[in-house]
């Protein structure tokens, strides 16, 4: 029960490799999949965790191996969180940047395609914000967590004649 079949350091190395591999896989699947878990996405995560289990523990079922792996994953997660807090470049690399989908009633279809976002998903977010048409939207942004933030136009916005300054996500502090 307590005796592991592999050295303690191997659990740490295996857990670190799997952690960063999963970060890369989830990062490159897009923001939408992370923020909006459909039932098949949940099944994928459960099967994925089972698939990488043996790669992390080398077939070892000892309590010691499980504790070392779990502590390693939690520590790495803390360190990655701290590093992304300290470094904006690393934060952008790991978490990505918000993506403008609609600005001043103009839809950016290339952004939707790049993020694999369907019109049904965008329309659902617009309806949730009380908008029935794209023209009613001041801006809609796909956030890093997969949620879509929608700011409807106000009557004041519609009466403006000049362009309104909008902080583009790339220019945000």
Buried (B, 14 or more C-beta within 10 A) or exposed (E): EEEBEBEEEBBBEBBBEBBEEBBEEEBEEBBBBBBBEEEEBEEBBEEEEEEBEEEBBBEBEBEBBBEBBEEBBEBBEEEBEEEBEEEEEEBBEBBBBBBBBBBBBEBBEEBBEEBEBEEEBBBEBBEEBEBEEBEBBBBBBBBBEBBBEBBBBEEEEEEEEEEEEEEEBEEEE
